[in-house]
Amino acid sequence: MIEYIKGELTELTPAMAVVECSGVGYGISISLNTYSAIQGKKEVKLFIYEAIREDAHILYGFSNKQERELFLLLISVSGIGGNTARMILSALTPSELCNVISSGNDKLLKTVKGIGLKTAQRIIVDLKDKIGLIGIETGPLSAGSSTSAAIQYSEVYEEAVAALTMLGFAQAPSQKVVSSILKEAPDTPVEKVIKMALKVL
């Protein structure tokens, strides 16, 4: 079992990080929260969950143990797989997710792509008593954190569309949604663009 991978961050997109460790480059699936946490760093340490299936061997990486704990709780819920759990952790920060679950806010949880009302309710029922054990502070829900560095429109557009297609959305609608978001607010950072797009697609 891999506990964590520490090394040089050689490639980074909002959905994937490549970390080189002892000459081996590991392709690691990440959430937007982890993307925000490691953006701009040369050396990173990602806590790992290995999903070993007959047809694939996937590494999911997290910038801290608490996000990994949340991921493990999410995939313990019937009907929630690794990609859906990552989608939830991309749409909400760990503290927002804990807040949503502890307050029973199934309407907000239902806005995440791939989560219907029954699944949202199942997540809340299954995890309500467990999230307190992780020790994540449940602050007020924010509209999403913005990065101070102004990123060029084209870069944000390309990264957001690439991330959405990697998450399983068709390219044409992804391009349309990202384009409309950036027309209204051209300075929006890429992780926020993707969060907004996830609620529309």
C-alpha distance (Angstrom), angle and dihedral (degrees) to the residues before:
residue distance angle dihedral
M1 . . .
I2 3.82 . .
E3 3.82 112.0 .
Y4 3.80 96.9 -177.2
I5 3.82 142.2 -20.3
K6 3.79 118.3 -135.8
G7 3.77 122.2 -173.5
E8 3.78 148.5 89.7
L9 3.79 117.2 -28.8
T10 3.81 101.8 -132.3
E11 3.82 100.6 167.7
L12 3.79 133.1 17.8
T13 3.79 134.2 -176.9
P14 3.82 126.2 161.2
A15 3.82 89.3 -97.2
M16 3.82 104.1 32.2
A17 3.81 139.6 39.9
V18 3.80 125.6 -168.3
V19 3.81 111.9 -152.6
E20 3.81 119.5 -172.5
C21 3.78 113.5 -146.8
S22 3.84 121.9 172.2
G23 3.79 91.5 -17.9
V24 3.81 95.1 -49.4
G25 3.81 120.6 110.7
Y26 3.80 112.5 -146.1
G27 3.81 117.8 -157.5
I28 3.79 104.6 -145.6
S29 3.81 126.4 -172.5
I30 3.81 110.5 -134.1
S31 3.80 139.8 -177.9
L32 3.80 125.1 -122.2
N33 3.81 89.3 -104.7
T34 3.80 91.1 59.5
Y35 3.81 90.7 42.4
S36 3.82 89.6 56.5
A37 3.82 91.5 46.8
I38 3.82 96.8 51.7
Q39 3.82 100.3 33.7
G40 3.80 110.9 125.6
K41 3.82 95.1 14.9
K42 3.80 123.7 124.0
E43 3.80 97.7 -163.2
V44 3.79 120.1 41.1
K45 3.78 139.6 176.5
L46 3.79 115.1 -152.6
F47 3.79 123.9 -172.7
I48 3.79 108.1 -134.2
Y49 3.78 138.9 -139.6
E50 3.82 114.1 -171.9
A51 3.79 117.0 -148.4
I52 3.79 106.8 -165.0
R53 3.79 115.0 -171.1
E54 3.79 133.1 162.0
D55 3.79 91.9 -104.3
A56 3.82 100.8 33.3
H57 3.78 146.5 23.0
I58 3.82 108.1 -150.3
L59 3.79 128.6 -176.1
Y60 3.79 116.9 -154.0
G61 3.82 114.5 -163.6
F62 3.80 131.5 -159.6
S63 3.79 131.9 -170.9
N64 3.81 91.1 -136.0
K65 3.79 140.1 18.1
Q66 3.80 93.8 -113.4
E67 3.80 93.1 62.5
R68 3.81 89.1 48.2
E69 3.82 90.1 50.9
L70 3.81 89.4 52.8
F71 3.81 90.2 48.7
L72 3.83 90.5 51.7
L73 3.80 90.7 49.3
L74 3.82 91.2 49.7
I75 3.82 94.5 51.0
S76 3.82 89.5 48.8
V77 3.82 87.3 67.1
S78 3.80 113.2 93.4
G79 3.81 110.9 -103.0
I80 3.83 96.3 18.7
G81 3.80 115.2 113.2
G82 3.79 130.7 -177.3
N83 3.80 96.0 -88.6
T84 3.81 93.3 47.9
A85 3.81 90.6 48.7
R86 3.81 89.4 50.2
M87 3.82 89.5 49.1
I88 3.83 90.1 53.9
L89 3.82 91.1 48.4
S90 3.81 89.1 49.4
A91 3.80 93.6 51.8
L92 3.83 95.2 45.2
T93 3.79 134.4 31.1
P94 3.83 115.7 -121.7
S95 3.82 91.5 -103.4
E96 3.82 91.7 47.5
L97 3.81 90.7 49.6
C98 3.81 92.0 49.6
N99 3.80 88.9 48.6
V100 3.81 91.6 50.0
I101 3.82 92.5 49.5
S102 3.81 96.7 43.2
S103 3.82 91.9 47.8
G104 3.83 92.4 44.4
N105 3.82 92.7 -123.6
D106 3.82 98.1 166.5
K107 3.83 91.5 161.0
L108 3.81 92.6 64.9
L109 3.81 92.4 42.3
K110 3.81 89.0 51.4
T111 3.83 90.5 60.8
V112 3.83 89.1 71.6
K113 3.81 112.4 99.7
G114 3.81 111.6 -100.1
I115 3.81 95.2 17.0
G116 3.80 115.3 113.4
L117 3.80 125.5 -171.5
K118 3.82 94.3 -94.8
T119 3.81 92.6 50.0
A120 3.81 91.2 46.7
Q121 3.80 90.3 51.6
R122 3.82 91.2 46.6
I123 3.83 90.9 52.6
I124 3.81 90.7 51.1
V125 3.83 94.6 46.3
D126 3.83 94.2 45.1
L127 3.81 97.8 43.5
K128 3.81 106.0 31.0
D129 3.81 93.2 94.9
K130 3.81 94.6 39.1
I131 3.81 104.5 51.9
G132 3.80 93.3 70.1
L133 3.80 89.2 64.9
I134 3.83 92.1 63.6
G135 3.80 93.3 63.3
I136 3.81 99.4 -134.6
E137 3.78 113.9 153.8
T138 3.78 111.5 -121.5
G139 3.76 103.6 -141.3
P140 3.81 124.9 176.8
L141 3.79 116.1 -67.3
S142 3.77 110.7 -94.3
A143 3.77 129.1 -160.6
G144 3.80 89.1 -118.1
S145 3.78 132.6 -74.9
S146 3.77 119.8 -89.1
T147 3.78 124.9 -146.2
S148 3.79 116.5 -126.9
A149 3.79 95.6 -134.8
A150 3.79 112.5 91.3
I151 3.80 108.5 -129.0
Q152 3.79 122.2 -155.5
Y153 3.79 114.9 -102.3
S154 3.82 94.9 -123.0
E155 3.80 94.0 50.7
V156 3.79 92.6 49.1
Y157 3.81 90.8 46.2
E158 3.81 93.8 50.5
E159 3.81 94.9 44.0
A160 3.80 93.4 46.7
V161 3.82 93.6 49.0
A162 3.83 91.1 45.3
A163 3.81 91.3 50.6
L164 3.80 93.1 48.2
T165 3.80 92.5 49.8
M166 3.83 89.3 48.7
L167 3.81 87.9 52.7
G168 3.80 88.8 56.5
F169 3.81 105.6 -94.7
A170 3.79 122.3 133.0
Q171 3.81 114.2 -102.8
A172 3.83 100.0 -126.0
P173 3.84 97.6 55.7
S174 3.82 90.1 40.4
Q175 3.82 90.7 54.9
K176 3.80 91.3 47.4
V177 3.82 94.5 50.6
V178 3.83 95.1 43.6
S179 3.79 90.7 47.6
S180 3.83 92.8 52.4
I181 3.83 91.9 47.4
L182 3.82 92.0 51.5
K183 3.81 92.8 45.9
E184 3.80 89.5 59.2
A185 3.82 95.7 40.6
P186 3.83 112.7 15.3
D187 3.82 94.0 177.4
T188 3.80 94.8 58.2
P189 3.84 111.4 128.2
V190 3.79 116.7 -118.4
E191 3.81 97.2 -109.8
K192 3.81 90.6 53.8
V193 3.82 91.4 47.0
I194 3.81 89.3 54.3
K195 3.82 92.5 46.7
M196 3.81 90.1 51.5
A197 3.81 91.6 46.1
L198 3.84 91.5 50.7
K199 3.79 89.0 59.8
V200 3.82 92.7 51.2
L201 3.82 103.1 40.9
